[in-house]
Amino acid sequence: MLSRSRCVSRAFSRSLAAFQKGNCPLGRRSLPGVSLCQGPSYPDSRKIVFNNSSVVSVRFFQTTAVCKDDVITVQTPAFAESVTEGDVRWEKAVGDTVAEDEVVCEIETDKTSVQVPSPAHGVIEALLVPDGGKVEGGTPLFTLRKTGAAPAKAKPAEAPKPEPAAPAGPPPPAAPIPTQMPPVPSPSQPPSSKPVSAIKPTAAPPVAEPGLAKGLRTEHREKMNRMRQRIAQRLKEAQNTCAMLTTFNEVDMSNIQEMRARHKDAFLKKHNLKLGFMSAFVKASAFALQEQPVVNAVIDDATKEVVYRDYIDISVAVATPRGLVVPVIRNVETMNYADIERTISELGEKARKNELAIEDMDGGTFTISNGGVFGSLFGTPIINPPQSAILGMHAIFDRPVAIGGKVEVRPMMYVALTYDHRLIDGREAVTFLRKIKAAVEDPRVLLLDL
């Protein structure tokens, strides 16, 4: 036991002496039963605890990582199955500091925009795709050098401590205010070492940039975004493929306005939602689609078959600054007015914040477009392929109409149904639109299933 203890003590003394000189052979030689100096080590990163008589313990404190700033490459997120590529629109530039989850760029696809956030706090080192470039899922977008947590805000500078007050006495006389400009030295006088104050010349008014003056005929160009390109392509395909025909009718909005005015406060109090007119038309459309299932069907051009859907998913057209989007209200046949209003409110909020996902707009068996919110009196909507019909709502205007042999002024709305005449005949289309008219003018039709 004594000889083994002496050997350990001598080995430890030699290692300690080398450690203090800056040479660390402990990585090459270790004490019996103790593993020392694993990996590179530095004098200021090791600490040895012992007493004068014998070795008590050997403790090592691990150093922080040598490379704190890791460079990571951010890739394009995976798209939905129906989307293959998109265009990049950069929000940040090389050298910009970004926080975690801060949006670096947006990828515009055929249906929506996908935001790409920063995975960590850091500095953008390189943009791997030019602005407007096309990317696919998994394409490298940019490199980010991680810099750890965001720096804390600088504390406001402390106010200077007030100097001790001077002893009481009469205040010193104030410096006289000059009433005249200092005299200009004559050429015979030597120039003074101190600069002489002078009045600064008035700056000339800014010159207007060319092209901004009134009366000039100018123009500029902007690249059509991918969503607008896709909308144009789909609408033109609908015109080239479908045999579109439009039928019209008008709806007396007196009863639905009276119902809304009577129950809107109680509806808001119970459901925390505003009662609008869109829910009435969505519910009436679902009721009419169940009565005329061919309007809810679609032609499969590949197999030359008609596909009848037993469910009703209604797309509601919403105008956004980026273009027209059509989020889908699913299983409308199982919903009441409150469910429909809640879903419309949630989808509308997503559309305004540009947070609609591909799944929110995928599918749909029938579309409703409300041009009346912009004051449209009359119009013919275009079918949203691959659907077979679309309902167009318009603005409400007071017009004289014949009621019971008398002329009365009623709030009236024109409605239009555009349908694919290859599948839907005029009889089904007119009957379908009349069913919507009856259900909106008198909601009791829905309760009585008439």
Secondary structure as the mmCIF struct_conf table of DSSP 4:
data_model
#
loop_
_struct_conf.conf_type_id
_struct_conf.id
_struct_conf.beg_label_comp_id
_struct_conf.beg_label_asym_id
_struct_conf.beg_label_seq_id
_struct_conf.end_label_comp_id
_struct_conf.end_label_asym_id
_struct_conf.end_label_seq_id
HELX_RH_AL_P HELX_RH_AL_P1 LEU A 2 LYS A 21
TURN_TY1_P TURN_TY1_P1 GLY A 22 GLY A 22
HELX_RH_3T_P HELX_RH_3T_P1 PRO A 25 GLY A 27
TURN_TY1_P TURN_TY1_P2 ARG A 28 ARG A 28
TURN_TY1_P TURN_TY1_P3 PRO A 32 GLY A 33
BEND BEND1 GLY A 39 GLY A 39
HELX_RH_3T_P HELX_RH_3T_P2 PRO A 43 SER A 45
STRN STRN1 ARG A 46 LYS A 47
BEND BEND2 ASN A 52 SER A 54
STRN STRN2 ARG A 59 PHE A 60
HELX_LH_PP_P HELX_LH_PP_P1 PHE A 61 ALA A 65
BEND BEND3 VAL A 66 VAL A 66
BEND BEND4 ASP A 69 ASP A 69
STRN STRN3 VAL A 71 GLN A 75
HELX_LH_PP_P HELX_LH_PP_P2 THR A 76 ALA A 80
TURN_TY1_P TURN_TY1_P4 GLU A 81 SER A 82
STRN STRN4 GLU A 85 TRP A 90
BEND BEND5 GLU A 91 LYS A 92
TURN_TY1_P TURN_TY1_P5 VAL A 94 GLY A 95
STRN STRN5 THR A 97 VAL A 98
TURN_TY1_P TURN_TY1_P6 GLU A 100 ASP A 101
STRN STRN6 VAL A 103 GLU A 108
BEND BEND6 ASP A 110 LYS A 111
STRN STRN7 SER A 113 PRO A 117
BEND BEND7 PRO A 119 HIS A 121
STRN STRN8 GLY A 122 LEU A 127
BEND BEND8 LEU A 128 VAL A 129
TURN_TY1_P TURN_TY1_P7 ASP A 131 GLY A 132
STRN STRN9 LYS A 134 GLU A 136
TURN_TY1_P TURN_TY1_P8 GLY A 137 GLY A 138
STRN STRN10 PRO A 140 LYS A 146
BEND BEND9 ALA A 149 ALA A 149
HELX_LH_PP_P HELX_LH_PP_P3 ALA A 150 PRO A 167
BEND BEND10 ALA A 168 GLY A 169
HELX_LH_PP_P HELX_LH_PP_P4 PRO A 170 PRO A 178
BEND BEND11 GLN A 180 GLN A 180
HELX_LH_PP_P HELX_LH_PP_P5 MET A 181 SER A 186
TURN_TY1_P TURN_TY1_P9 PRO A 187 SER A 188
BEND BEND12 GLN A 189 GLN A 189
HELX_LH_PP_P HELX_LH_PP_P6 PRO A 190 SER A 192
BEND BEND13 SER A 193 LYS A 194
HELX_LH_PP_P HELX_LH_PP_P7 PRO A 195 SER A 197
HELX_LH_PP_P HELX_LH_PP_P8 ILE A 199 GLU A 209
TURN_TY1_P TURN_TY1_P10 PRO A 210 GLY A 211
BEND BEND14 ALA A 213 ALA A 213
TURN_TY1_P TURN_TY1_P11 LYS A 214 GLY A 215
HELX_LH_PP_P HELX_LH_PP_P9 LYS A 223 ASN A 225
HELX_RH_AL_P HELX_RH_AL_P2 ARG A 226 THR A 241
BEND BEND15 CYS A 242 CYS A 242
STRN STRN11 MET A 244 ASP A 252
HELX_RH_AL_P HELX_RH_AL_P3 SER A 254 HIS A 271
BEND BEND16 ASN A 272 LEU A 273
BEND BEND17 PHE A 277 PHE A 277
HELX_RH_AL_P HELX_RH_AL_P4 MET A 278 GLU A 291
HELX_RH_3T_P HELX_RH_3T_P3 PRO A 293 ASN A 296
STRN STRN12 VAL A 298 ASP A 300
TURN_TY1_P TURN_TY1_P12 ASP A 301 LYS A 304
STRN STRN13 GLU A 305 VAL A 307
BEND BEND18 ASP A 310 TYR A 311
STRN STRN14 ILE A 314 VAL A 316
STRN STRN15 VAL A 318 THR A 320
TURN_TY1_P TURN_TY1_P13 PRO A 321 ARG A 322
STRN STRN16 GLY A 323 VAL A 325
STRN STRN17 VAL A 328 ILE A 329
HELX_RH_3T_P HELX_RH_3T_P4 VAL A 332 THR A 334
HELX_RH_AL_P HELX_RH_AL_P5 TYR A 337 ARG A 352
TURN_TY1_P TURN_TY1_P14 LYS A 353 ASN A 354
HELX_RH_AL_P HELX_RH_AL_P6 ILE A 358 MET A 361
BEND BEND19 ASP A 362 ASP A 362
BEND BEND20 THR A 365 THR A 365
STRN STRN18 PHE A 366 ASN A 370
HELX_RH_3T_P HELX_RH_3T_P5 GLY A 371 PHE A 374
TURN_TY1_P TURN_TY1_P15 GLY A 375 GLY A 375
HELX_LH_PP_P HELX_LH_PP_P10 PRO A 381 ILE A 383
TURN_TY1_P TURN_TY1_P16 PRO A 385 PRO A 386
BEND BEND21 SER A 388 SER A 388
STRN STRN19 ALA A 389 ILE A 403
TURN_TY1_P TURN_TY1_P17 GLY A 404 GLY A 405
STRN STRN20 LYS A 406 ASP A 420
TURN_TY1_P TURN_TY1_P18 HIS A 421 LEU A 423
HELX_RH_AL_P HELX_RH_AL_P7 GLY A 426 GLU A 441
TURN_TY1_P TURN_TY1_P19 PRO A 443 PRO A 443
HELX_RH_AL_P HELX_RH_AL_P8 ARG A 444 LEU A 448
TURN_TY1_P TURN_TY1_P20 ASP A 449 ASP A 449
#
